[in-house]
């Protein structure tokens, strides 16, 4: 499990790097493309990667720069190849007009181990004050 925890931490670092680069497609590569995929964010649920892609393209359209840093709070392994991850994070968005918006978020991820590594099957994220 120690190796799995390290791999999950590296996976989340890669996900933060993709989001911080505003690289929607690289960000989406961390999610499973399957019929049981669901992405919950601030009270809305999207059930396809295409819908999540459209959401992020729109959300990041007026962003000149952003940084995300996720911290793992807990990881549970309910079965081999499955991990439930709970984390918190901080972000900083620089809008196109130069306004800087710091933020905080919490997330829960149901992840599965795939041949290419850990991938998110069902994420849930909520942001504070947005």
N, C-alpha and C positions, 0 to 999 in steps of 0.2 A: 504493500500500500504506500510505502514511502516513495517509491518510484512513480506511482500513479499521482500522488499529491504534487510531486515536483513537475510532472508532465502537465498537470492541470494548471499549476501556477505559470508555467511557460506558455501554455495555450492562452491564458487570460492576458498575459503580457503582449502576446502577438495580436490578440483581439483589440486591446487598448491602442497598440501602435497603428493598426489599420484604421480604427475610428479617428485617432488623432491626425492621421494623414488625410482624412476625409475620403478614404478609398472605400467606397460602398461595396464594390465587388469583392475586394479582399476581405472586408468585414463580413460579408455574407458567406464567404467560403468556410467560415467557422460554424455554420449552421447546417443541420441535416436537411436535405431536401426529401421529405417523406410525407405521406398522407396525414400522419399524426403530429406534424409540426404545428406549433402555435407560438406566437410572439405577443406577449402581453406587455403593454406600456401605458402607465397612467390611466387605467380604466378602459382601454381599448384593446381588442384582440385581433391580430392579423393571422390568417391561417395559411399563408403562402409566402415563400421567399420573394416572389414578385411584388406582393403587397408591402413587405418589409422594405424592399429596395426602393419602391416609390415613396414610401414614408420618409426614409432617410434622405433621399435625393431632395425632397421638398424641405425637410427640416434643416438640411445643411446648405441650402441654396444661397442664403444670405450670410453665411459664416465665412469670414476671412481666414480664421485659424481656430483650432480647438486642441485641447489636451485632455485626456482621460487617464485616470490612475485608479485602478480597482484594487482593493485589498480583500483578500479572502478572510472571512470570519470563521466559517465552518465548512468542512467537507464530510459528507457521509457516503458510505458505500453500501447501499441496500442489497446489491447483488453484484456478481462479477461483471465488470464492464459497464457498470452504471454508477454515476456519482451525482449526488445532489450538492450543489455549491451555493452557499450564501455569502454575499459580499457587500461591501459598501465602497463608495468611491467619491472622488472629487473631480470636477471638470472645470474648465475655463474656456468660455467661448468668446472669441473676438469677432464682433459683428462687422459687416462690410463698412459701416460708418465709423468704426473704431471703438465703439462701446464694448467694454469688457464685462462679461457676465459670468461670475463664478457660480458653481452649482454643486449640489451633493445628490447622491443617488444611493439606492439600495437595490440589490438584485438577487434573484434566485434562479439558478440554472439547473435544469435536468440535463445532464450530459451523458453521452454514450461513447464508449471506446470503439473506434473504427480502425481499419487498417492504416489510414492516414493520420490517426491520432484521435484525441478527444474532440468531440463535436457537440454542439448544443442542439438538443431536440426541442426543448420547451423552456424559453427564457421568460422571466418576468422582471420588469424594471419599473421603479417608481422614483420620481424626482421630487425634491423638496422645493416648494415655492415657485414652481414653474407652471 
